[in-house]
Amino acid sequence: MQALALASLAALVGCEDKGKISEKGAVQQIAAVVATVDQDVAELERGLPLGASKATTILYKSGDPRDDLGQVRKGLAKVQREVPDLTAAKSTFFALVDDKGVAIRNNLDSDVMGGREIFKLFAGLDAAASTPMARAVGLFPEARIDRGALDAGVGISLDPTWIAASAIRNPEGDKILGYLTTGWSFRRFAYHLQENLRTEEKTRLVDKSDSKLAILYVAVFDENHVYTAPQTPQVNEEALEKLGLAGKTEGNAQPSGVVELEGRPFGWAAARTPKWGPKLGVVLLRSEV
Protein backbone atom coordinates (compact mmCIF):
# COMPACT_ATOMS: atom_id res chain seq x y z
CA MET A 1 0.00 0.00 0.00
CA GLN A 2 2.83 2.37 0.92
CA ALA A 3 4.60 1.55 -2.37
CA LEU A 4 1.41 2.32 -4.30
CA ALA A 5 1.04 5.65 -2.51
CA LEU A 6 4.65 6.57 -3.28
CA ALA A 7 4.16 5.64 -6.94
CA SER A 8 1.04 7.81 -7.15
CA LEU A 9 2.89 10.71 -5.53
CA ALA A 10 5.78 10.31 -7.95
CA ALA A 11 3.38 10.34 -10.90
CA LEU A 12 1.71 13.50 -9.58
CA VAL A 13 5.04 15.26 -9.10
CA GLY A 14 6.11 14.19 -12.60
CA CYS A 15 2.91 15.64 -14.05
CA GLU A 16 3.48 18.92 -12.23
CA ASP A 17 7.08 19.05 -13.43
CA LYS A 18 5.94 18.45 -17.00
CA GLY A 19 3.49 21.31 -16.68
CA LYS A 20 6.21 23.65 -15.44
CA ILE A 21 8.52 22.57 -18.27
CA SER A 22 5.71 23.30 -20.73
CA GLU A 23 5.12 26.69 -19.12
CA LYS A 24 8.80 27.55 -19.47
CA GLY A 25 8.66 26.57 -23.14
CA ALA A 26 5.55 28.68 -23.70
CA VAL A 27 7.21 31.70 -22.07
CA GLN A 28 10.21 31.29 -24.37
CA GLN A 29 8.03 31.03 -27.49
CA ILE A 30 5.48 33.78 -26.90
CA ALA A 31 7.95 36.45 -28.04
CA ALA A 32 8.26 34.69 -31.41
CA VAL A 33 4.47 34.77 -31.85
CA VAL A 34 4.37 38.49 -31.04
CA ALA A 35 7.21 39.06 -33.54
CA THR A 36 5.19 37.27 -36.24
CA VAL A 37 2.20 39.52 -35.55
CA ASP A 38 4.43 42.60 -35.76
CA GLN A 39 5.83 41.42 -39.09
CA ASP A 40 2.39 40.70 -40.52
CA VAL A 41 1.09 44.15 -39.58
CA ALA A 42 4.28 45.86 -40.82
CA GLU A 43 3.77 44.30 -44.25
CA LEU A 44 0.43 46.07 -44.50
CA GLU A 45 1.72 49.35 -43.06
CA ARG A 46 4.26 49.44 -45.87
CA GLY A 47 2.24 47.81 -48.61
CA LEU A 48 -1.32 49.08 -48.30
CA PRO A 49 -0.65 52.81 -48.89
CA LEU A 50 1.52 51.86 -51.89
CA GLY A 51 -1.23 49.56 -53.16
CA ALA A 52 -3.76 52.38 -52.78
CA SER A 53 -1.59 54.66 -54.91
CA LYS A 54 -1.47 52.03 -57.67
CA ALA A 55 -5.21 51.47 -57.38
CA THR A 56 -5.84 54.95 -58.79
CA THR A 57 -4.81 53.88 -62.29
CA ILE A 58 -5.63 50.17 -61.98
CA LEU A 59 -9.13 50.38 -60.51
CA TYR A 60 -10.30 53.83 -61.67
CA LYS A 61 -8.78 54.03 -65.15
CA SER A 62 -12.14 53.29 -66.83
CA GLY A 63 -14.42 55.46 -64.71
CA ASP A 64 -16.83 54.16 -62.11
CA PRO A 65 -15.65 50.67 -61.00
CA ARG A 66 -19.23 49.67 -60.16
CA ASP A 67 -19.86 49.34 -63.89
CA ASP A 68 -17.62 46.26 -64.11
CA LEU A 69 -17.35 44.31 -60.86
CA GLY A 70 -15.48 41.47 -62.55
CA GLN A 71 -12.79 43.92 -63.61
CA VAL A 72 -12.59 45.21 -60.03
CA ARG A 73 -11.75 41.70 -58.83
CA LYS A 74 -9.03 41.39 -61.46
CA GLY A 75 -7.76 44.85 -60.59
CA LEU A 76 -7.46 44.00 -56.91
CA ALA A 77 -5.41 40.93 -57.81
CA LYS A 78 -3.15 43.12 -59.98
CA VAL A 79 -2.62 45.60 -57.14
CA GLN A 80 -1.66 42.75 -54.83
CA ARG A 81 0.78 41.29 -57.38
CA GLU A 82 2.52 44.61 -57.98
CA VAL A 83 3.28 45.27 -54.30
CA PRO A 84 5.62 42.67 -52.74
CA ASP A 85 4.40 43.37 -49.20
CA LEU A 86 0.81 42.76 -50.29
CA THR A 87 1.80 39.60 -52.13
CA ALA A 88 3.33 38.34 -48.87
CA ALA A 89 0.50 39.64 -46.67
CA LYS A 90 -1.47 37.14 -44.58
CA SER A 91 -4.75 38.82 -45.48
CA THR A 92 -7.73 36.67 -46.37
CA PHE A 93 -9.26 39.36 -48.62
CA PHE A 94 -8.67 42.65 -50.41
CA ALA A 95 -11.61 44.88 -51.16
CA LEU A 96 -12.42 48.14 -52.91
CA VAL A 97 -14.60 50.48 -50.85
CA ASP A 98 -16.13 53.68 -52.25
CA ASP A 99 -15.58 57.18 -50.88
CA LYS A 100 -18.64 56.82 -48.63
CA GLY A 101 -17.35 53.63 -46.99
CA VAL A 102 -19.54 51.16 -48.91
CA ALA A 103 -17.87 48.02 -50.25
CA ILE A 104 -17.86 47.69 -54.05
CA ARG A 105 -16.19 44.30 -54.55
CA ASN A 106 -13.58 42.06 -52.95
CA ASN A 107 -11.09 39.72 -54.61
CA LEU A 108 -12.76 36.46 -53.57
CA ASP A 109 -14.83 34.22 -55.83
CA SER A 110 -17.83 34.63 -53.57
CA ASP A 111 -18.29 38.23 -52.45
CA VAL A 112 -20.40 38.80 -49.35
CA MET A 113 -18.97 42.26 -48.72
CA GLY A 114 -20.38 44.05 -51.76
CA GLY A 115 -22.89 46.76 -50.85
CA ARG A 116 -22.14 46.66 -47.14
CA GLU A 117 -21.45 49.83 -45.19
CA ILE A 118 -17.98 48.86 -44.05
CA PHE A 119 -17.27 52.11 -42.22
CA LYS A 120 -20.37 51.59 -40.07
CA LEU A 121 -19.49 47.99 -39.28
CA PHE A 122 -15.88 48.97 -38.49
CA ALA A 123 -15.92 52.18 -36.47
CA GLY A 124 -12.83 54.32 -36.93
CA LEU A 125 -11.85 52.97 -40.33
CA ASP A 126 -12.75 56.32 -41.92
CA ALA A 127 -9.60 57.71 -40.31
CA ALA A 128 -7.88 56.46 -43.47
CA ALA A 129 -8.95 59.79 -45.01
CA SER A 130 -6.29 61.54 -42.93
CA THR A 131 -3.71 58.86 -42.12
CA PRO A 132 -1.68 56.48 -44.33
CA MET A 133 -3.41 53.41 -42.89
CA ALA A 134 -6.33 53.15 -40.50
CA ARG A 135 -7.32 49.97 -38.69
CA ALA A 136 -10.44 48.79 -36.92
CA VAL A 137 -12.14 45.70 -35.52
CA GLY A 138 -15.73 44.78 -36.29
CA LEU A 139 -18.08 41.88 -36.78
CA PHE A 140 -19.79 40.80 -39.97
CA PRO A 141 -23.29 39.44 -39.21
CA GLU A 142 -22.43 35.96 -40.49
CA ALA A 143 -19.40 35.84 -38.16
CA ARG A 144 -21.71 34.85 -35.30
CA ILE A 145 -21.31 31.08 -35.30
CA ASP A 146 -24.00 29.06 -33.54
CA ARG A 147 -22.12 26.18 -31.96
CA GLY A 148 -25.17 24.94 -30.09
CA ALA A 149 -25.80 22.14 -32.57
CA LEU A 150 -22.24 20.90 -32.11
CA ASP A 151 -21.59 21.63 -28.47
CA ALA A 152 -24.68 21.69 -26.27
CA GLY A 153 -24.76 24.74 -24.06
CA VAL A 154 -21.93 26.59 -25.74
CA GLY A 155 -24.18 28.93 -27.70
CA ILE A 156 -22.84 31.68 -29.94
CA SER A 157 -19.17 31.79 -30.92
CA LEU A 158 -17.86 35.04 -32.40
CA ASP A 159 -15.22 35.61 -35.06
CA PRO A 160 -14.41 39.34 -35.35
CA THR A 161 -12.51 40.73 -38.31
CA TRP A 162 -9.57 43.13 -38.23
CA ILE A 163 -9.51 45.50 -41.21
CA ALA A 164 -6.95 48.03 -42.45
CA ALA A 165 -7.70 50.74 -45.01
CA SER A 166 -5.76 53.27 -47.09
CA ALA A 167 -7.27 56.06 -49.18
CA ILE A 168 -7.20 55.94 -52.98
CA ARG A 169 -6.78 59.46 -54.32
CA ASN A 170 -7.08 61.05 -57.75
CA PRO A 171 -3.82 61.76 -59.65
CA GLU A 172 -3.74 65.29 -58.28
CA GLY A 173 -4.06 63.93 -54.73
CA ASP A 174 -6.80 66.37 -53.70
CA LYS A 175 -9.78 64.02 -53.85
CA ILE A 176 -10.52 60.62 -52.32
CA LEU A 177 -11.92 58.21 -54.90
CA GLY A 178 -12.30 55.26 -52.53
CA TYR A 179 -10.35 53.01 -50.19
CA LEU A 180 -8.25 49.89 -50.52
CA THR A 181 -9.02 47.59 -47.60
CA THR A 182 -7.72 44.26 -46.39
CA GLY A 183 -7.76 42.11 -43.28
CA TRP A 184 -8.37 38.80 -41.60
CA SER A 185 -10.74 37.23 -39.12
CA PHE A 186 -9.44 36.58 -35.61
CA ARG A 187 -9.79 32.81 -35.85
CA ARG A 188 -8.14 32.63 -39.25
CA PHE A 189 -5.26 34.76 -37.94
CA ALA A 190 -4.92 32.47 -34.92
CA TYR A 191 -4.64 29.53 -37.32
CA HIS A 192 -1.90 31.28 -39.30
CA LEU A 193 0.07 32.06 -36.12
CA GLN A 194 -0.40 28.51 -34.85
CA GLU A 195 0.79 26.87 -38.07
CA ASN A 196 3.73 29.25 -38.31
CA LEU A 197 4.83 28.36 -34.78
CA ARG A 198 4.43 24.62 -35.40
CA THR A 199 6.58 24.93 -38.52
CA GLU A 200 9.27 26.77 -36.57
CA GLU A 201 9.16 24.08 -33.87
CA LYS A 202 9.57 21.30 -36.46
CA THR A 203 12.53 23.11 -38.01
CA ARG A 204 14.16 23.57 -34.62
CA LEU A 205 13.92 19.83 -33.90
CA VAL A 206 15.26 18.61 -37.26
CA ASP A 207 18.71 17.78 -35.83
CA LYS A 208 17.43 16.61 -32.44
CA SER A 209 16.38 13.00 -32.98
CA ASP A 210 15.80 12.48 -29.24
CA SER A 211 13.26 15.33 -29.01
CA LYS A 212 9.53 15.09 -29.62
CA LEU A 213 7.33 17.76 -31.11
CA ALA A 214 5.33 19.51 -28.40
CA ILE A 215 1.58 19.99 -28.71
CA LEU A 216 1.06 23.66 -29.60
CA TYR A 217 -2.01 25.86 -29.85
CA VAL A 218 -2.16 29.62 -30.49
CA ALA A 219 -5.16 31.83 -29.87
CA VAL A 220 -5.78 35.57 -29.99
CA PHE A 221 -7.73 37.66 -27.52
CA ASP A 222 -9.33 41.06 -27.12
CA GLU A 223 -10.72 42.80 -24.05
CA ASN A 224 -13.74 40.47 -23.96
CA HIS A 225 -12.97 37.06 -25.41
CA VAL A 226 -10.43 34.48 -26.58
CA TYR A 227 -10.56 33.18 -30.16
CA THR A 228 -8.98 29.85 -31.04
CA ALA A 229 -8.16 28.51 -34.50
CA PRO A 230 -10.65 26.28 -36.36
CA GLN A 231 -10.56 22.61 -35.27
CA THR A 232 -9.20 23.52 -31.82
CA PRO A 233 -10.87 21.57 -28.99
CA GLN A 234 -13.56 23.74 -27.42
CA VAL A 235 -12.20 22.99 -23.93
CA ASN A 236 -9.08 24.97 -24.85
CA GLU A 237 -11.07 28.12 -25.53
CA GLU A 238 -13.18 27.67 -22.41
CA ALA A 239 -10.07 27.27 -20.23
CA LEU A 240 -8.36 30.29 -21.75
CA GLU A 241 -11.50 32.41 -21.32
CA LYS A 242 -11.39 31.74 -17.57
CA LEU A 243 -7.84 33.11 -17.29
CA GLY A 244 -8.93 36.73 -17.76
CA LEU A 245 -6.09 37.47 -20.16
CA ALA A 246 -7.10 41.07 -20.90
CA GLY A 247 -6.71 41.98 -17.24
CA LYS A 248 -3.58 39.90 -16.69
CA THR A 249 -1.75 41.55 -19.61
CA GLU A 250 -2.48 45.16 -18.67
CA GLY A 251 0.61 47.34 -18.58
CA ASN A 252 2.30 44.99 -21.07
CA ALA A 253 2.60 42.26 -18.43
CA GLN A 254 3.34 38.80 -19.84
CA PRO A 255 1.65 36.30 -17.50
CA SER A 256 2.09 32.53 -17.64
CA GLY A 257 0.91 29.43 -15.82
CA VAL A 258 -0.25 25.84 -16.11
CA VAL A 259 -3.73 24.51 -16.93
CA GLU A 260 -4.94 20.92 -17.22
CA LEU A 261 -6.94 20.05 -20.32
CA GLU A 262 -8.51 16.60 -20.54
CA GLY A 263 -5.93 15.14 -18.16
CA ARG A 264 -2.90 16.71 -19.85
CA PRO A 265 -0.91 19.63 -18.34
CA PHE A 266 -0.40 22.61 -20.65
CA GLY A 267 1.86 25.55 -19.98
CA TRP A 268 0.52 28.88 -21.20
CA ALA A 269 1.94 32.34 -21.80
CA ALA A 270 0.24 35.50 -23.06
CA ALA A 271 1.23 38.95 -24.30
CA ARG A 272 -0.35 42.04 -25.82
CA THR A 273 0.38 42.91 -29.45
CA PRO A 274 0.24 46.74 -29.55
CA LYS A 275 1.33 46.93 -33.19
CA TRP A 276 -1.79 44.96 -34.12
CA GLY A 277 -4.02 46.81 -31.68
CA PRO A 278 -3.65 48.19 -28.10
CA LYS A 279 -6.29 45.85 -26.67
CA LEU A 280 -5.36 42.77 -28.71
CA GLY A 281 -3.00 39.96 -27.78
CA VAL A 282 -1.90 36.38 -28.28
CA VAL A 283 -1.79 33.36 -25.99
CA LEU A 284 0.13 30.13 -26.44
CA LEU A 285 -0.65 26.67 -25.07
CA ARG A 286 2.20 24.13 -24.99
CA SER A 287 2.38 20.56 -23.72
CA GLU A 288 5.43 18.32 -23.85
CA VAL A 289 4.89 14.87 -25.36
Secondary structure, DSSP 8 states (H G I E B T S, - for coil): -HHHHHHHHHHHHHHHHHHHHHHHHHHHHHHHHHHHHHHHHHHHHHHHHHHHHHHHHHHSTTS-GGG-HHHHHHHHHHHHHH-HHHHH---SEEEEEETTSBEEEESSSS-S-TT-BHHHHSTTGGGGGTSS-EEEEE--GGGEEE-TTTSTTT-EEE--EEEEEEEEE-TTSSSEEEEEEEEEEHHHHHHHHHHHHHHHHHHHTTT-TT----EEEEEEE-SS-EEE-TT--HHHHHHHHTT-HHHHTGGG---EEEEEETTEEEEEEEEE-TTT-TT-EEEEEEE--
